[in-house]
Amino acid sequence: MEPERITPTASRRRRIKAITALADPARLALYELMSKSTEPLSRDAAAAAVGLPRSTVAFHLDRLADVGLLEVRYRRLSGRDGPGAGRPSKLYGRADTEVSVSLPERHYDLLGEILASAIEESADSGSDVHTALRGIAHEHGRELAYGSTSLRSALEDSGYEPLEDDGDVVFGNCPFHTLAQRHTELVCHLNRALVEGMRSAVPDGGGELVTDPQAGRCCVRITGAAGPESIAGEEGART
């Protein structure tokens, strides 16, 4: 059985839930406590440190663990094993998972991964870095679209916000917006290869890709892709 695919949209919702959990002052205090601790802490130790009842602390710690901000471990604090050593204590520590949320959606981590991989490949093979960038971005696009039922869903999951514009499909958001403003040609080159990779991995990847930078939008446009069966979705079907 293949592992369940966690879409970028589902991942974003989880990250938002994690950030929202820290809006509670008690949870924020407990998370900061775990961040400063060199060892996992028990409920009793955490309660003593923040000055809250153990039952309240247990509830908040489990909530933080549920949203992925803390990791749970079990260990006997007495250091003894065998009969009479007592039950292992439930301990909490900060999770290694990074959690970040950006609105509009940005994916600078993906951009960094693609650029670093392209530099490594160029150095190892002696190939032109732009050639390496195009190939790696294309492969990442295929991976992003893996399991998607349509190009529209793949684009939406990746933060591109596909929209219909006079019979074409444009993208209302660039996931790499800030760097695209400073390094337009490089990021547009990457964006186009990424979308080409997505399009090659889904059944409805029609239309022609062109580079068309406009203020506030991604530099990629798909010409002739909008219509009754448009990848832009129901909005296109109603026009």
Secondary structure, DSSP 8 states (H G I E B T S, - for coil): -------HHHHHHHHHHHHHHTTSHHHHHHHHHHHH-SS-EEHHHHHHHHT--HHHHHHHHHHHHHTTSEEEEEE-TT---STTS---EEEEEE-S------SS---HHHHHHHHHHHHHHHHHH---HHHHHHHHHHHHHHHHHTT-SSHHHHHHHTT--EEEETTEEEES--TTHHHHHHSHHHHHHHHHHHHHHHHHTSTT--SEEEE---TTS-SEEEET--STT-TT-HHHHH-
